[in-house]
Amino acid sequence: MLKLLNTLTKKEEVFKPIKEGHVGLYSCGPTVYNYPHIGNYRAFIFADILKRYLKYIGYDVMHVMNITDIDDKTIRDSIARGESLLDFTEFYTKEFNRELKDLNIEPATKQPKATDHIKEMVQMTEELLEKGFAYKGDDGSVYFDIKKFKSYGKLSGLDLEKIENNTKSRIKKDEYDKENAEDFALWKAWDQNDGDVYWDTPIGRGRPGWHIECSAMSTKYLGDHFDIHTGGVDLTFPHHENEIAQSECASGHKFVNYWLHNEHLLIDGKKMSKSLKNDYRLKDLQEKGFSPIDYRYWLLQANYKTIVNFTWEGLSASSNALKKLKSYYLNLPEGGKINEQYKNLFDEAMNDNLNTGEALATLWKIIKDEKVKDEEKKATILKFDTVLGLGIKDWKKEQAPENILKLIEARNLARKEKNWQESDRIREEIKNLGYKIKDTESGTEVFKL
Ligand SMILES: [Zn+2]
């Protein structure tokens, strides 16, 4: 039985889908105004692990991840760059999808763009206006009246009394903290900072607020009540709190059953920030010789609810562990069955709120277990990797370079002539070039040292 820690109830709960055999899953996607940093990617790797595990235990998963291609930041930065909003955001959307692939993150079933769903956002805003949960401000923008929604704050544990005492009335910005909780913008009336970015609609000329984007897109593809919503812990407030308010007031019932949030990532014990120049991108890791999968492996060692501390030493240790795993795996024979005992251990770890650290440890345990047949190990590792997503099924033995192959040929000739001294000398030469050879019945195998 899969247990998940639900932010809404603050409890670990057994997962029960709304519709048997199916899961509706929504993940807040990137705001495409720049490259995500490695901390952002923690959220996407976490959603990928969750989805892979749901599929592994037999669910049919409909996964929606949006692209925020219209908000305060995309407008600000596209204008600064002198590019149209569309060109600017399309570039970063493509780059994001390329990096997802590098991290072996499976594509979502649907990846809707906010600018393709303005109509749905306007409709939801109109509905909230009609039902009295929203009002038009004197600037022409439409705001959500948080005092009208009695359970406002239930996700993030907001102190409602503080809101009551708040003298400020409303906020137009997309991002703000709990202390500044107030009526937020559903629809932002055009002002000159928006340049040529606006839509003419029944609720006026303007653009949607960030929060209504996710409510409208999730409802369109998953319905107004679905199973799981994921995101980084920093999205709990105001973004997810506001999503709940908008969606539940529009529909009149519960929006999402399970809210899952992954924790932060620190860099050398500090928060990531532009000013500290530690907001690393995948490219920074690759420039130091690490692969995106090294990073994925490093992350999986911890449960998603643990704050992790990124260090170059830690990443290097993960990279070495992966190399070790690869050279071990590539020498395992085919044709085995999945080892049930280890599969049970793996499932137990994953059922415990997706404990990937323990799941990885189980993979190493089966490798070290001499009682398990090699071919069984191979089949079991491959099964585990449908969840872990390290890309093991595509691992192949590297072909040795031409000079090594020539030396092997020369050595085979020497062996034929029973010139053992020469054969040993060549073996030593190959070793000095960084390769190891093994004579088998089917010929000479070569491995990189
Ligand atoms: Zn969102």
Residues whose N, C-alpha, C, O or C-beta is under 5 A from the ligand:
A	BS01	ZN	C28 C214
